[in-house]
Amino acid sequence: MSDFVVSARKYRPQTFDTVVGQRSITSTLKNAIKNKHLAQAFLFCGSRGVGKTTTARILAKTINCFNRTEHIEACDQCESCLSFNTGASLNVYELDAASNNSVDDIRELVNQVRIAPQIGTHKVYIIDEVHMLSNAAFNAFLKTLEEPPAHAIFILATTEKHKIIPTILSRCQIFDFQRIKIKDIADHLSYISVKEGISSDSEALHVIAQKAEGALRDALSIFDQIVSFAGNNLTYQAVLENLNILDYDYFFRIVESSYKEDIPACLLMYNDIMEKGFDGHNFILGLSEHFRNLLVCKDVRTAKLLEVGESVENRYIEQSKLLDSAHIMRCLGVLSKADVDYKSSKNQRLLVEITIMQLCSIKSELEKKKALLIL
C-alpha cells in the first residue's frame, strides 16, 4: 500500500506559531495560558479550512503540557504531549456534533466531565460543528457549560455561529477566525514545495491560493491534485489547465485592444475563449476583476489591495498607466450592467459581444465629451 499522506494532514500545524493567518487569536490564547486567565468555554467561529479545529487541538495540547517553552508552546516531549501525539490522551475528548447531536450523546459527555484528569490539570472537550446539536441537546449541555468543574475546558467550533442559541454564546469566549489571506496561503504552499522538493512558480501558487478562497485546507487539496497532474514541476500553465482557469494574459490583451478600439481583435479573442470551453458570465466577472485591479493600481495607497504574484502585479501597474480613472470607471459600469443582464438574456453570447464593443467605444466617447467641454 502507498504511504502517501495528503498535505493537509502531513503539514497540519502542531504549535501556535505555525498556525497560518490567525496571529491575533493565537497570541491571545498564548497570553491567556501564560497569565492563567483561561476561560472554561471557547467558541471558535469561521469558514471552513481556516484552522478552528487545529487551533483547538493545539490549545488542548499546550494546556496540559508539563514543560511549556518560554514562548508558551507545547514541549512535544513530556508524557502528556507524547500521549496526545499518539492519540492516546485521556485528557482530550473530541466529539463530532454533526453525527453525535442527540441528547444521549451530550448526556454521555456530561457524565465524563465529572471525572477528574488522571494526568495533568485539565480535561479538554472539543466539540466540532457544534451548531448541529439539536435544541434538546443544547439545553442538556447548558447547565454543565454554565457551571463546569474546575478541571474542565470546553472548546466549541462552528462554521455557522448564527445557529447557536444565545444562552450558549453568552457563556463562551468567542474567537472569529478570518479567511486566510492569499499571500499567507501562497507563502505556506511555497514552504511545502521546498520541503517536498517540488519546483513551483510563484504565479502558480498564487492562482491556487485564489482558487481556495481563504481556506488553507482547500488550497492544500488543490496543491496535491496539481502535483499528481504535473509531477514535481508545478508551473503556471499546469495550474490553468488542471483547474480550467482563464489566463490573466487574455484580459491584458483585451484591455489593450479595447483601448485601441480594435473591435475585431477583441471579438476574436472572446471567440477563442469560448472555444476553450469557458463560460461567458465568468469572462465578464474576470474582466470586471481585471478593471478593478487596474483602478486599485492607480494609487500607491490602494496598490496593496492587489492579491497577485509579483510579475502580474508589475503588468497591472504598467497597464494602469495607459488608462485614466474615468475610463476604468466607465468600463466597470458597462461590465456591471452586463453582469446583471446576463442571466435574463436570451442571446448571452451576443450580450457579451455587445459589451465588448461598448468597451471599445469608451475612449472615443470620453474624448468627445472633453472636446464639448472645451468648446
N, C-alpha and C positions, 0 to 999 in steps of 0.2 A: 504493500500500500504506500501511496505517496505521503511524505511527511510535510507537505506544503501547509503552511499556516497563513491565513489571509492577513493582510497588513493591518486591518482594523483590530485584530487580536494580538498580533505579534508586536505591534508598536503602541499598544494601549498604555497611556501614561500610568506610571507607578508612584509618582510623587507630585506634590502640589506644583512644583516649579516646571514640570513637564506638561501640565495641562495647557492646551493651546487656546489662546484668545479669551481667557477668563481671569485675567490678572487681579482685578479688583476683588472678585469673590474669593479666590484662593488666599489673597493677602489678609482679608477679613477673617477667614477661618483659621489661618495660622496664628493671627493675633489673639483670637478667642481661646485657642488651645494654650498659647503662651501665658496669657493673663488669667487663665482658669475662669473664663466667663462663658463657658459653653452653655448654649440653650439646651433644653431637653427635647425640643422638636424643631426640625428644619423642614422647609418646603423648597425644593429646587424646581423651578419652572423654566420652560424654554422649548423651542422647537427640537425636532429630532437631530441627533448627532452632534450636539453642542457640548456634551461632557457631563450631563447631570448624574448619571449612574456611576460613571468613572470617578467623579469628584466625591460622590457619596462613599464609594469603596475606599478611596484614599483617606478620607476623613475618618472612617471607621478603623482603618489600619493604624493611622497615626495616633488616634486617641488612646489605643491600648498598647502602643509600643513602650517597652520598658526603658529604652535608651535613645530617646529622640535626639536628633542632631541639633547643633546650635541654630540651624536655620528652620527649626520646627518641622523636620521631615522624619519619617519612619526610618529606623536604622537598617532594616532588612536582615538582621542577624539574630535578634532575640527570639525567644521561644514563641512569643505572640505573633511576630512578623512571619516567622517560618511556617507556623500553622495556618496563618491567613493565606500565604502564597500557595500552599498545597491544597487549599480549600477545606481544611480540617478544623478551622477555628470554631470553637463553641461560643465565642463572644459576638459573632456576627451572624445575623439571621436575615436572609433575603426572601421576600415574598413578591411574586408577580401578581398584582391585583387584577390583571387582565383575565387570568384564568383561575384565580382564587379570590373571588369577590363576594362570597356569601357570608352570612352571619356566623356560620360554623367555623369558617376559616379564620375570622377575626377572633372568635372566642378561643380557638386553639392558640393563637398568638398571644392573647391576653393572659392565658394560663402560663405561658412560657415566661412572660415578663416578670412574674413574681419570683422566679428562680434567680438568685444572685450569681454573678460570674464566678467560675472556679479559678480562673487565672485572670489577672488584670483587674481593672477598676470598673469598667463599663461593659454593658451588653448593648450592642447597636442593632437596631431593627431598620432595615432598608425596605421600603415598600414602593415598588416601581409601578408606574401607571396608576397612581392612587385614585385618579378620577373615575376609574372603572368600578370602584366599590359601590355596592347598592346602598340606598338610603338607610336600610336597616343595619347594614354592616358599619356605615359611618356612625350611626347612633350607638352601636355596641362598642365602638372604638373610642368614642368621645370622652368617656369618664377616665379611661386609662391615659389618654393623651393630656387631659387636664391635670391629673394628679398622678404622674408616673412615679415609680420607685426611684430613689436617688441614683441607682446604678443604670437606669435605662435611658437610652437616647434614641429618638425616632428620626429617621431621615426619609421624607416622602418625596417622590419625584413624579412629575407630571408634564405632559405636553399641553394640557388644557385646564389651566388654573380656574377658568370661569365655571367649570363644572363641579368644583369643590365647594361644599356648603360653608357659609360664613363662620359658623361656630368652630370649624376645623382651622380655617385660615387665621382666626384670631388667636389661636393657641400656638402658632408656628412663627419662627423667624423665616421670612420669605426672601429668597435669593432668585432674581430674574437673570437667567443666563442669556446673553446676547448671541445673535448669529455671528459666527466667526468670520472675520474679515478675509477677503480674497487673498491679500498679501500674506497673512498668517498661515492660511492653508497652503499656498504655493511654497512658502518657506519650509513648512513641515514636509511637504512632498519632496522638495529638493533634498532635505536631510535624509529621508528614507531612500531616495535614489542613490545617494552616496553610500549609505550603509549596505545596500543591496548590490552595488556595483553596476548600476544602470546609468547609462549616459542619457541625459534628458535636456531638451530645450526649455529655457525659461518660459517662452511663449506657450509651449505645450502644457506646462504645469499651470499657467495662469488660466488657460481655457478650461482645464479640468476643475480648477478651483471655482471658476464662474459657474460651470455646469452644476456643481454641488450645492449652490445656493445657500451657503453658510453652514452646511452640515459636514463636519470633518469625516464622519463615518462614510457618507456617500462619496466623498472625494477619494477616500482610500479604496472603496469598492471599484470606482471607475478606473483608478490608477492600476489596480490588479488586472482589470479587464483589458486595458490597453497594452499592458506588458505582455499578457497572454497573446494578444493580437500581433504586436510589433516586435516582441523579443526584448533584448537588453539595449536597444537603441530607440528611445522614446522621442519621436520627432513631432513637430507641429502638424505636419501633413497626416501622420498616422492617427493623431487625435481627431482631426477633422473628419477623416474617413470613417473611423470607428464610431464616433458619436453623431455623425451626419450633421455637422455644423457648417454654416456658411462662412467662408474665409473672409477675414477683415478686408482683404485686397479688393474684393468686389465693391464694397461700399466706398472705399477710397477712390476707385476708378469711376464709379457712378457719380459721385460728388464732383469730381474733376470735370467729367464730360458734361454734366448738367450746368456747371458754371460757364463752360464754353458754348453752351446752348446747342450741343450736339445730340439732338433727339435720336437719330438713327443708332448711334453708338450705345446710348442708354438702353434703347429697346432691345438691341441685340444682346447686350449683357443680361438683361432681365430674361430674355428667351433662353439663354444659356443656363441661367439659374433654375428656371422652370424645368428644363430638360434633365437636370441633375436630380430632380425629384423634390425640390424644396417648395414649401407652401408659400403662397403669395402674401398671406397675413403675417407670417413670420418674417418675410422680407421687409414688409412695411415697419414692423416693430424693430427689426435690426437696423434699418436705415434711420428710424427715429432716434434710436440709441446712439447711432453714429453722430448725428447732428447735435444731440445733447452733449456728447463728449467734445465736439468741436467748440461749442459755446462755453463749456467749462474751461477749456484751454485758453480762452481769450484773456483770462485774468490769472496772474500768478497765485492769487489768494485762493481761487477755487480749483486750481490745477491738481491739488492733492486729492480731489474727489474722483479723479480718474483711476480706475482699478484695472489696469492692463500692464503688460510687460514693458520693459524699457524701450525696446526698438519700436513697438507700436505706439507708445506714448510720444516718441520723437516724431513719428509720422503725423500724429494728431496735431501736435504743436505746429509743424510746418504747414499743414493744410489749413489750420485755423487762421493763419496769416493771410491766406488767399481770400477768405470771405469775411465781410464785416458782420457785426452782430445783428443788424436789421435783416440782412439776407438770411442768416441762420434762423432767426425767429419766424420769418415768413415761411421758410421750408418746414419748420416744425408745425406750424399752423396747418399747412396743406396735408402733411402726413397724419396729424391728429384727426382731421376730418375723414381721411381715408380709412383710418383705423376704426372709427365709429361706423362708417357706412359699409364696411367690408362684409359683415355677416348678412346684412339685408340685401346686398347687391345680387342681381340675377346673372350678371356677367362680371365675375370677380376679376378675371384677367384684364378685361377692358378697363375696369376701375383703376387697377394698379398702373396700367399703361397711361391712362389719362393723368394720373397723379404724377408720373414721371415727366410727362410733357409739361405739366404745370411747374414742376421744379426747374425745368429747362428754360422757362419763360420769366422766372422771377427777376433775374438780373436786368432784363430789358424794362420790366415794369418799374423797378426801383429807379432806374436811370431816367425814365420818362417823368416820374414824379419829381425827381431832383431838378430836371430841366424846367418843368412847370413852375416850381417854387422860385427858381432864379428869375423867370420872366415876371 
